[in-house]
Amino acid sequence: MASTSRRGWWRSRGRTHVGNDEHNRPDVAYGGVPVTYESYIQPAERIVELVLAAGFTITAQLVEPGHKPGRSYLSLFAQKD
């Protein structure tokens, strides 16, 4: 979710799965529905690097344990002036 509150200022908050460089290609989604897509589960450090490289300032960061071994949730608040 992102918002703007004044000209030239942008902030964002988000939560994503993080892990150990997994590359997934599921063929069935919840409920047995056929799907075709790829996803990449990156380490939290890599996501933070990408956000910083995009010119954002991270104002808050939280890593929480996930439900699967080797998986976590990364929550970030970031802003760009």
C-alpha positions as CSV (number, residue, x, y, z in Angstrom):
1,M,0.0,0.0,0.0
2,A,1.4,3.4,-0.9
3,S,0.2,6.9,-0.4
4,T,1.3,10.5,-1.0
5,S,0.7,13.2,1.5
6,R,2.5,16.2,0.1
7,R,4.2,17.1,-3.2
8,G,7.5,15.2,-3.8
9,W,7.1,12.8,-0.9
10,W,6.1,9.2,-1.1
11,R,5.7,6.5,1.5
12,S,5.0,2.8,1.4
13,R,4.4,-0.1,3.7
14,G,4.4,-3.7,2.8
15,R,4.7,-7.2,4.0
16,T,6.2,-10.1,2.0
17,H,7.4,-13.6,2.4
18,V,11.2,-14.0,2.6
19,G,13.4,-17.1,2.5
20,N,16.5,-18.6,1.1
21,D,16.5,-17.9,-2.7
22,E,13.6,-20.2,-3.6
23,H,12.3,-20.3,-7.1
24,N,8.8,-21.7,-7.3
25,R,6.7,-22.8,-10.3
26,P,3.4,-24.1,-9.0
27,D,1.0,-25.7,-11.4
28,V,-2.0,-26.0,-9.0
29,A,-3.3,-23.2,-6.7
30,Y,-5.6,-23.4,-3.6
31,G,-8.6,-25.5,-4.4
32,G,-6.9,-27.4,-7.2
33,V,-7.2,-24.6,-9.7
34,P,-4.6,-24.9,-12.5
35,V,-2.1,-22.0,-12.6
36,T,1.1,-20.9,-14.4
37,Y,3.4,-18.5,-12.7
38,E,6.8,-18.2,-11.1
39,S,7.7,-16.7,-7.8
40,Y,11.0,-15.9,-6.2
41,I,11.4,-16.0,-2.4
42,Q,14.4,-13.8,-1.6
43,P,16.3,-13.3,1.7
44,A,15.1,-10.3,3.8
45,E,18.6,-8.6,3.3
46,R,18.1,-8.7,-0.5
47,I,14.7,-7.0,-0.3
48,V,16.1,-4.3,1.9
49,E,19.0,-3.8,-0.5
50,L,16.6,-3.4,-3.4
51,V,14.4,-0.9,-1.5
52,L,17.5,1.2,-0.6
53,A,18.9,1.0,-4.1
54,A,15.6,2.4,-5.4
55,G,16.2,5.5,-3.3
56,F,13.9,4.8,-0.3
57,T,14.7,5.4,3.3
58,I,13.5,2.5,5.5
59,T,11.9,4.0,8.6
60,A,10.8,0.6,10.2
61,Q,11.6,-3.0,9.6
62,L,10.2,-6.2,11.2
63,V,11.1,-9.8,10.4
64,E,8.6,-12.3,11.8
65,P,8.8,-16.2,11.8
66,G,6.8,-17.8,9.0
67,H,4.7,-21.0,9.1
68,K,7.2,-23.0,7.0
69,P,10.8,-23.8,7.9
70,G,13.2,-21.4,6.3
71,R,10.4,-18.8,5.6
72,S,9.7,-15.5,7.4
73,Y,7.6,-12.4,6.8
74,L,9.3,-9.0,6.2
75,S,7.4,-5.9,7.0
76,L,8.8,-2.5,5.9
77,F,7.8,1.1,6.2
78,A,9.8,3.2,3.7
79,Q,9.6,6.7,2.3
80,K,11.1,8.7,-0.5
81,D,11.6,12.4,-0.2
